[in-house]
Amino acid sequence: MATKDVKHIGLRVSPEVHNKLRYLATYEGRTINGQVQYLILQCIRDFEKEHGPIDLEEPS
């Protein structure tokens, strides 16, 4: 995936959440960014498993 194909999102979290996320990421051998991406993809997989594929052509 080329850098220009990656979207940036800002995320504000409390210091406690940040520290716990960093702990989890380190435990899993990921960066914080990698851990957040993993969690987002897991959420999408869980949603699609229950509700079917998300149709990006359909207006939200």
N, C-alpha and C positions, 0 to 999 in steps of 0.2 A: 504494500500500500504506500503510495507516494505521499510525501509530507503535505502536498497541496490538497490531497484527498481527505485529510484528517481535519475534523472540526474541533475547535477549542471551546470548552465550556468552563466558566468560572464556578467554583463551588465554595461557599463559605460554611465553615463548620467551627464548632467550639474547640478550644485547645484540648479538652478531654477526648472528644471524638477523633480529632486529628492524631493524638498520641495513641489511642487504641487502634485506629486504622493503620498507623505506621507499624505497630506491634504485629497486627494480623498479616500485613503485607510482608514483613520481614520473616515471619513464621512460615508463610507460604512460598517464600523465595521470590517475591515480586516487589516492584517499586509501588509506592502509593498509587501512582497513576495506573499501573498495571492491575492493581487490586481493585480499584474503582471500576476500571473497564471490565474486569472479570465479573464483578458483582452486577453491573448493568446488563451484561450479556446473559448472565444467569437469570436475572429478572425477566428479560425478554423471552428466554427459552421457556420459563415457567408459565408465563402469560400465554404464549402461543400453544403450549401443550394443553392448556385448559380451554382456550378460546379459539384456537386455530391461527393460521398465519396472519400477520398484520399486513393489510393491503395498503401500501404506501401511495397507491394511485387514488384511493378513495379519500375525499376531503374529511378532515377531522372535525 
